[in-house]
Amino acid sequence: MKHTKWLVLGLVLALVAVTGVLIYQNRSTDTSAAGSDLVTETVVVTPTAELYGKPSADGTESLAPDAPTSVPGTSISPVPASPSATPASSATPEVSAAPSSLAPGQVPADGSRKPTNIPMTKLKPGEKAPQFIIFSFDGVGSSEKINAFMDAAAPTNSRMDGFLTDLYLLTDDKADLYTAPGGTKGKAAAGFGGDAAEVIKRVNDLNKFYALGNEVGTHYNGHFCELGANWSTDQWNNEIDQAMDFFQNWKKLDNLPDAPDLAIPVSEIKGGRTPCLAGRFDQLTPAWKKHGWTYDSSGENKFTGIAWPQQEDGIWQFPIPTVYSPGFDVPGWKNPLVKAMDYNFWAKFNNAVNDPSSQPQMTKIVADTYSYMYDQAYNGNRAPVIVANHFNNWNGNSFNPAALQFMSEKCGQPDTYCATFGDVISWMQLQDPAVLKSLQDAAPVAAGP
């Protein structure tokens, strides 16, 4: 394993020498359980942390320049779909929250927000928990994509989380209002919001998203991976303070007094996901607590598989799990484990080389993995299944179709609720401590055959 790391380092340094571009990988997931070929969310940054531009034309998060075409021999052959267990038929409990007379995709006319879609009831000892699925999207800059997922969620009254890159509320000409801790004024690795029309359209989309009962969190600001990995608590506080300032005061900052209000109270921001999953938790946790946040989805589990969330120092931790992937259980791979995030699937598949011709193959692998995760959890410990995605059209748009397919197939299944982090936390806090502990003590699932 050590020799492999030195070989990778040598290749990276050679790449820097030739191209001036560094491939940065944050927090290693190289554990005895997970194997050595797993990566965290990886982005390409220049040594001077310059922009790669604003969100792409469709508003998606721009983490890297377009990669070259496919490298021969890096893709894998299609594999049969993994067997999908069929959930036992059972009646879905009624939601105990205030009933809503609205149609599934209808926004309340009075400006209120739709109530939770999950049953806020206590389990009896030994009773099966509901199966929660939490769809979470980093960046949420694309109007097309956010509306596509809202449309897919509507038939089953499903919910999701959007982690907003808060710079997307600043027009491009206001870039100088942001300075990353230790960075350069007006510079960011994820871009800014575009022109006034783009920002206003994004605000309208976010208002609809929130009104439908979805949750908005933060993906912070500049998407600096290497820089953010070593920020102190004071620097994280500065980054968060700027993000919340942009969130609350974007109309004034953009000089758009006639624009619609962003109808999401800043007090509703209770967590998010750090760019590139970067940052030291001993420095992040005090910043989260200072801002009254309650959850995070950036960390690492010490085990392979899916288990119930735990509170660490007052913060509910929802790590993106490392799981077994049936599509990667083929000859030629070191192991079939992958961190279940879109970019990580891509990095494992072909080193994140842009090869649109492999899109059907990649989409199938991801969709089969999600189905496997669901079946293992539903028929096992019922721990929440986390889908971590971007709106990017990576690898010929390999990942959004897989997430949409999974949402359409599994949300609304018996005892299954596609819900938000906040609502799942509320459900867990409602349970008797001994009942919740029994769920948390259950062994992880989806670790492999």
C-alpha positions as CSV (number, residue, x, y, z in Angstrom):
1,M,0.0,0.0,0.0
2,K,2.9,2.4,0.9
3,H,4.6,1.7,-2.5
4,T,1.3,2.5,-4.2
5,K,1.0,5.8,-2.4
6,W,4.5,6.8,-3.5
7,L,3.8,5.8,-7.1
8,V,0.7,7.9,-7.1
9,L,2.6,10.8,-5.6
10,G,5.2,10.5,-8.3
11,L,2.6,10.5,-11.0
12,V,0.9,13.5,-9.5
13,L,4.2,15.5,-9.3
14,A,4.9,14.5,-12.9
15,L,1.5,15.8,-13.9
16,V,2.1,19.1,-12.2
17,A,5.5,19.5,-13.9
18,V,4.0,18.9,-17.3
19,T,0.6,20.7,-17.1
20,G,0.8,22.9,-14.0
21,V,-2.3,21.3,-12.7
22,L,-2.6,19.4,-9.4
23,I,-5.1,16.7,-8.7
24,Y,-6.0,17.1,-5.1
25,Q,-7.5,14.4,-2.9
26,N,-8.7,15.3,0.5
27,R,-9.0,13.0,3.5
28,S,-7.8,9.6,2.5
29,T,-10.4,6.8,2.9
30,D,-7.5,4.3,2.9
31,T,-8.6,2.1,5.7
32,S,-8.3,-1.6,6.2
33,A,-12.0,-2.0,5.7
34,A,-12.3,0.2,2.6
35,G,-9.2,-0.7,0.7
36,S,-6.7,1.6,-1.0
37,D,-8.4,2.6,-4.2
38,L,-11.1,4.8,-2.6
39,V,-11.1,8.6,-3.0
40,T,-13.0,11.4,-1.5
41,E,-14.6,14.0,-3.7
42,T,-11.7,15.1,-5.9
43,V,-11.4,18.3,-7.8
44,V,-8.7,19.8,-10.1
45,V,-7.2,23.1,-8.8
46,T,-4.4,25.2,-10.1
47,P,-1.5,25.8,-7.7
48,T,-2.6,29.5,-7.4
49,A,-6.3,28.5,-6.7
50,E,-7.5,30.5,-9.7
51,L,-11.0,30.1,-11.0
52,Y,-12.1,27.6,-13.5
53,G,-15.0,29.9,-14.3
54,K,-18.5,30.4,-13.0
55,P,-21.0,27.6,-12.9
56,S,-21.3,26.0,-16.3
57,A,-23.8,27.2,-18.9
58,D,-26.6,25.2,-17.2
59,G,-25.7,26.5,-13.7
60,T,-24.0,23.3,-12.5
61,E,-21.1,23.4,-10.1
62,S,-17.9,23.8,-12.1
63,L,-15.3,21.8,-10.3
64,A,-12.8,21.0,-13.1
65,P,-12.1,21.8,-16.7
66,D,-13.3,19.4,-19.3
67,A,-11.2,16.3,-19.2
68,P,-9.7,14.6,-22.3
69,T,-11.5,11.8,-24.1
70,S,-11.5,8.3,-22.8
71,V,-8.3,6.6,-22.0
72,P,-8.2,3.1,-23.7
73,G,-8.6,0.3,-21.2
74,T,-10.0,2.3,-18.3
75,S,-13.6,1.5,-18.7
76,I,-15.2,-1.8,-17.6
77,S,-17.7,-4.1,-19.3
78,P,-21.4,-3.9,-18.4
79,V,-22.4,-6.3,-15.7
80,P,-25.8,-7.8,-15.0
81,A,-28.0,-5.8,-12.6
82,S,-27.7,-7.0,-9.0
83,P,-30.7,-9.0,-7.8
84,S,-33.2,-6.6,-6.2
85,A,-35.0,-7.7,-3.1
86,T,-38.7,-6.9,-3.2
87,P,-39.9,-5.2,0.0
88,A,-42.5,-7.1,1.9
89,S,-45.9,-5.7,1.4
90,S,-47.1,-3.5,4.2
91,A,-49.2,-0.5,4.7
92,T,-47.4,2.9,4.9
93,P,-48.2,4.6,8.2
94,E,-50.1,7.8,8.1
95,V,-48.0,10.9,8.7
96,S,-48.8,12.4,12.0
97,A,-47.9,15.9,11.0
98,A,-50.7,18.4,10.0
99,P,-52.4,17.0,6.9
100,S,-52.0,18.9,3.7
101,S,-54.7,19.3,1.0
102,L,-52.2,20.3,-1.5
103,A,-51.4,18.2,-4.6
104,P,-48.0,16.5,-4.3
105,G,-46.1,19.2,-6.4
106,Q,-48.2,22.1,-5.4
107,V,-46.7,25.1,-3.5
108,P,-48.8,26.6,-0.7
109,A,-50.4,29.8,-2.0
110,D,-50.1,31.6,1.4
111,G,-46.3,31.4,1.4
112,S,-46.1,28.7,4.0
113,R,-44.1,25.5,3.8
114,K,-45.5,22.0,3.3
115,P,-45.3,19.9,6.5
116,T,-43.0,16.9,7.0
117,N,-43.8,13.9,4.9
118,I,-42.7,11.3,7.4
119,P,-44.6,9.8,10.4
120,M,-43.6,11.5,13.6
121,T,-44.4,8.6,15.8
122,K,-42.5,6.6,18.4
123,L,-41.4,3.1,17.7
124,K,-42.2,0.3,20.1
125,P,-39.3,-1.8,21.2
126,G,-38.4,-4.2,18.4
127,E,-40.6,-2.5,15.9
128,K,-39.1,-1.8,12.4
129,A,-38.1,1.7,11.7
130,P,-39.2,3.5,8.5
131,Q,-36.7,3.3,5.7
132,F,-35.4,6.8,5.1
133,I,-33.7,7.9,1.9
134,I,-31.9,11.3,2.0
135,F,-31.1,12.8,-1.4
136,S,-28.5,15.5,-1.1
137,F,-27.2,17.7,-3.8
138,D,-24.0,19.9,-3.6
139,G,-24.0,23.3,-5.3
140,V,-27.7,23.4,-6.6
141,G,-27.0,26.0,-9.2
142,S,-28.9,24.4,-12.1
143,S,-32.5,25.5,-12.7
144,E,-33.0,22.6,-15.1
145,K,-31.8,20.0,-12.7
146,I,-33.4,21.2,-9.5
147,N,-36.8,21.4,-11.3
148,A,-36.3,17.9,-12.7
149,F,-35.7,16.5,-9.2
150,M,-38.7,18.4,-7.8
151,D,-40.9,16.9,-10.6
152,A,-39.6,13.4,-9.9
153,A,-40.3,13.8,-6.2
154,A,-43.8,15.2,-6.6
155,P,-45.8,11.9,-7.2
156,T,-44.6,10.4,-3.9
157,N,-44.5,13.7,-1.9
158,S,-40.8,13.1,-1.5
159,R,-38.2,15.6,-0.1
160,M,-34.5,16.2,-0.5
161,D,-31.7,18.5,0.6
162,G,-29.9,21.2,-1.5
163,F,-26.5,22.3,-0.3
164,L,-26.2,25.8,-1.8
165,T,-22.9,27.2,-2.8
166,D,-23.7,30.6,-1.4
167,L,-21.5,32.4,-4.0
168,Y,-24.2,31.5,-6.5
169,L,-26.3,34.3,-5.0
170,L,-23.6,36.9,-6.0
171,T,-23.6,38.2,-9.5
172,D,-20.3,37.9,-11.3
173,D,-19.6,41.6,-11.1
174,K,-19.8,41.4,-7.3
175,A,-17.0,38.8,-7.0
176,D,-14.8,41.1,-5.1
177,L,-17.2,41.0,-2.1
178,Y,-15.8,37.5,-1.3
179,T,-12.3,36.8,0.0
180,A,-11.7,33.2,1.1
181,P,-9.8,32.8,4.4
182,G,-6.1,32.9,3.3
183,G,-7.2,33.4,-0.3
184,T,-7.4,36.2,-2.9
185,K,-10.2,38.7,-3.1
186,G,-12.7,37.8,-5.8
187,K,-11.4,34.3,-6.5
188,A,-13.2,31.0,-6.0
189,A,-12.8,27.5,-7.4
190,A,-16.6,27.1,-8.0
191,G,-17.5,30.4,-9.6
192,F,-20.1,32.9,-8.9
193,G,-23.8,33.4,-9.7
194,G,-23.8,34.7,-13.3
195,D,-25.8,37.8,-14.2
196,A,-28.8,39.3,-12.4
197,A,-31.3,37.2,-14.3
198,E,-29.6,34.0,-13.4
199,V,-29.4,34.8,-9.7
200,I,-33.1,35.8,-9.6
201,K,-34.1,32.6,-11.4
202,R,-32.1,30.7,-8.8
203,V,-33.8,32.4,-6.0
204,N,-37.2,31.6,-7.4
205,D,-36.2,28.0,-7.8
206,L,-34.9,27.9,-4.2
207,N,-38.2,29.4,-2.9
208,K,-40.2,26.7,-4.7
209,F,-37.8,24.0,-3.4
210,Y,-38.2,25.2,0.2
211,A,-42.0,25.7,0.0
212,L,-42.4,22.1,-1.1
213,G,-40.8,21.0,2.2
214,N,-37.3,20.4,1.0
215,E,-34.3,21.6,3.0
216,V,-31.6,24.0,2.1
217,G,-28.2,23.7,3.6
218,T,-24.8,25.1,2.7
219,H,-21.9,24.0,0.5
220,Y,-20.1,27.0,1.8
221,N,-18.5,29.4,-0.7
222,G,-15.3,29.1,-2.7
223,H,-14.9,25.3,-3.0
224,F,-11.2,25.5,-2.0
225,C,-10.1,22.0,-1.3
226,E,-6.4,22.3,-0.4
227,L,-6.9,25.6,1.3
228,G,-10.0,24.6,3.3
229,A,-8.4,21.3,4.5
230,N,-6.3,23.3,7.0
231,W,-8.6,26.1,8.0
232,S,-8.7,27.0,11.7
233,T,-12.0,27.4,13.6
234,D,-11.7,31.2,13.1
235,Q,-11.2,30.8,9.4
236,W,-14.2,28.5,9.2
237,N,-16.3,31.0,11.1
238,N,-15.2,33.6,8.6
239,E,-16.2,31.4,5.7
240,I,-19.6,30.6,7.2
241,D,-20.2,34.3,8.2
242,Q,-19.6,35.3,4.6
243,A,-21.9,32.5,3.3
244,M,-24.7,33.6,5.6
245,D,-24.2,37.2,4.7
246,F,-24.6,36.4,1.0
247,F,-27.6,34.3,1.8
248,Q,-29.4,37.0,3.8
249,N,-28.2,40.2,2.0
250,W,-27.7,39.2,-1.6
251,K,-30.3,41.7,-2.9
252,K,-28.5,44.6,-1.3
253,L,-25.1,43.2,-2.2
254,D,-26.1,42.7,-5.9
255,N,-28.0,46.0,-6.0
256,L,-31.2,44.3,-6.9
257,P,-33.8,46.0,-4.7
258,D,-36.7,44.9,-6.9
259,A,-35.8,41.3,-7.0
260,P,-38.0,38.7,-5.1
261,D,-37.0,37.9,-1.5
262,L,-35.3,34.6,-0.7
263,A,-38.1,33.2,1.4
264,I,-35.8,30.9,3.4
265,P,-35.0,32.2,6.9
266,V,-31.2,31.9,7.6
267,S,-32.2,30.2,10.9
268,E,-33.3,27.3,8.7
269,I,-29.7,26.6,7.7
270,K,-28.7,23.8,10.1
271,G,-25.8,22.1,8.3
272,G,-24.3,21.1,5.0
273,R,-21.4,19.5,3.3
274,T,-17.9,20.9,3.0
275,P,-16.4,21.3,-0.5
276,C,-14.3,18.2,-1.3
277,L,-15.3,16.9,2.1
278,A,-12.4,19.0,3.4
279,G,-11.7,20.3,6.8
280,R,-10.5,19.2,10.2
281,F,-13.4,18.3,12.5
282,D,-11.8,19.6,15.6
283,Q,-11.8,23.0,13.9
284,L,-15.1,22.7,12.1
285,T,-17.2,21.5,15.1
286,P,-16.8,24.7,17.2
287,A,-17.8,26.8,14.1
288,W,-20.9,24.7,13.5
289,K,-21.9,24.9,17.1
290,K,-21.3,28.7,17.2
291,H,-23.8,29.1,14.3
292,G,-26.4,26.8,15.9
293,W,-26.0,24.0,13.3
294,T,-27.1,20.5,14.1
295,Y,-25.8,18.2,11.4
296,D,-23.1,17.6,8.8
297,S,-22.6,15.2,5.9
298,S,-18.9,15.6,5.2
299,G,-17.2,13.1,7.5
300,E,-15.9,9.6,7.3
301,N,-17.2,6.4,8.9
302,K,-14.7,4.1,10.6
303,F,-16.4,1.2,9.0
304,T,-17.7,0.0,5.7
305,G,-21.5,0.0,5.1
306,I,-24.6,1.9,6.1
307,A,-25.5,2.5,9.8
308,W,-27.7,4.8,11.8
309,P,-26.3,8.3,12.4
310,Q,-24.6,9.2,15.7
311,Q,-24.2,12.5,17.4
312,E,-20.6,13.6,17.9
313,D,-20.0,16.6,20.2
314,G,-23.6,17.7,19.6
315,I,-23.5,17.4,15.8
316,W,-25.5,14.7,14.0
317,Q,-23.1,13.0,11.6
318,F,-24.4,11.7,8.3
319,P,-21.2,10.5,6.5
320,I,-21.5,9.4,2.9
321,P,-21.0,5.7,3.3
322,T,-18.4,3.5,1.7
323,V,-20.3,0.5,0.3
324,Y,-20.1,-2.6,-1.8
325,S,-20.9,-1.9,-5.5
326,P,-22.1,-4.9,-7.5
327,G,-20.9,-3.2,-10.7
328,F,-17.3,-3.0,-9.5
329,D,-17.2,-6.7,-8.4
330,V,-15.5,-7.8,-11.6
331,P,-12.0,-8.9,-12.4
332,G,-9.4,-6.2,-12.7
333,W,-10.5,-4.1,-9.6
334,K,-8.7,-4.2,-6.3
335,N,-12.0,-4.3,-4.5
336,P,-15.7,-3.6,-5.2
337,L,-16.0,-0.8,-2.5
338,V,-16.7,2.8,-3.3
339,K,-17.7,5.9,-1.5
340,A,-21.3,6.4,-2.7
341,M,-20.9,9.9,-4.2
342,D,-21.2,10.6,-7.9
343,Y,-17.7,11.9,-8.3
344,N,-16.2,8.9,-6.5
345,F,-18.1,6.5,-8.7
346,W,-16.6,8.3,-11.7
347,A,-13.1,8.4,-10.2
348,K,-13.2,4.6,-9.6
349,F,-14.8,3.9,-13.0
350,N,-12.2,5.6,-15.2
351,N,-10.2,8.0,-13.1
352,A,-12.8,10.7,-13.8
353,V,-11.9,10.9,-17.5
354,N,-14.7,12.4,-19.5
355,D,-16.0,9.6,-21.7
356,P,-19.7,10.3,-22.7
357,S,-19.8,7.0,-24.7
358,S,-19.6,5.1,-21.4
359,Q,-22.6,7.0,-19.9
360,P,-25.1,4.0,-20.1
361,Q,-22.5,1.8,-18.4
362,M,-21.7,4.2,-15.7
363,T,-25.3,5.1,-15.0
364,K,-26.2,1.4,-14.6
365,I,-23.4,0.8,-12.1
366,V,-24.5,3.7,-10.0
367,A,-28.2,2.8,-10.2
368,D,-27.5,-0.8,-9.3
369,T,-25.4,0.3,-6.3
370,Y,-28.2,2.6,-5.0
371,S,-30.7,-0.3,-5.4
372,Y,-28.3,-2.6,-3.5
373,M,-27.9,0.0,-0.7
374,Y,-31.7,0.3,-0.4
375,D,-32.4,-3.4,-0.4
376,Q,-29.7,-4.1,2.2
377,A,-30.9,-1.3,4.5
378,Y,-34.7,-2.1,4.0
379,N,-34.2,-5.8,4.7
380,G,-31.6,-5.1,7.4
381,N,-31.0,-2.3,9.9
382,R,-33.3,0.3,8.2
383,A,-30.5,2.9,8.5
384,P,-31.0,6.0,6.3
385,V,-29.6,5.7,2.7
386,I,-27.8,8.8,1.7
387,V,-27.5,9.7,-2.0
388,A,-24.8,12.4,-2.5
389,N,-24.9,14.0,-5.9
390,H,-24.1,17.1,-7.9
391,F,-26.1,18.5,-10.8
392,N,-23.1,18.3,-13.1
393,N,-23.2,16.6,-16.5
394,W,-20.1,14.6,-15.7
395,N,-19.2,11.8,-18.0
396,G,-22.1,12.5,-20.4
397,N,-24.5,13.1,-17.5
398,S,-23.9,9.7,-16.0
399,F,-25.1,10.4,-12.5
400,N,-28.3,12.5,-12.5
401,P,-30.3,9.8,-14.4
402,A,-29.2,7.2,-11.8
403,A,-30.4,9.4,-9.0
404,L,-33.7,10.2,-10.8
405,Q,-34.3,6.5,-11.5
406,F,-33.6,5.6,-7.9
407,M,-36.0,8.3,-6.6
408,S,-38.7,7.2,-9.0
409,E,-38.4,3.5,-8.1
410,K,-37.9,3.6,-4.3
411,C,-39.5,6.7,-2.9
412,G,-43.1,5.8,-1.9
413,Q,-42.3,2.1,-1.5
414,P,-43.9,0.6,1.6
415,D,-42.5,2.1,4.8
416,T,-40.1,4.2,2.7
417,Y,-39.8,8.0,3.0
418,C,-37.5,10.2,0.9
419,A,-36.9,12.9,3.5
420,T,-34.6,15.7,4.7
421,F,-31.8,15.5,7.2
422,G,-33.7,17.8,9.5
423,D,-36.9,15.7,9.5
424,V,-34.9,12.5,10.0
425,I,-33.2,14.1,13.0
426,S,-36.6,15.2,14.4
427,W,-37.8,11.6,14.0
428,M,-34.7,10.2,15.8
429,Q,-35.0,12.8,18.6
430,L,-38.6,11.7,19.1
431,Q,-37.7,8.1,19.8
432,D,-37.1,6.7,23.3
433,P,-33.3,6.8,23.9
434,A,-33.1,3.0,24.4
435,V,-35.0,2.4,21.1
436,L,-32.7,4.8,19.2
437,K,-29.6,3.2,20.7
438,S,-30.8,-0.2,19.6
439,L,-31.0,1.1,16.0
440,Q,-27.5,2.8,16.3
441,D,-26.0,-0.4,17.7
442,A,-27.2,-2.5,14.7
443,A,-24.4,-3.8,12.5
444,P,-23.7,-1.8,9.2
445,V,-25.2,-3.2,6.0
446,A,-24.3,-3.0,2.3
447,A,-20.7,-3.9,3.0
448,G,-20.7,-6.8,0.6
449,P,-21.9,-10.4,0.1
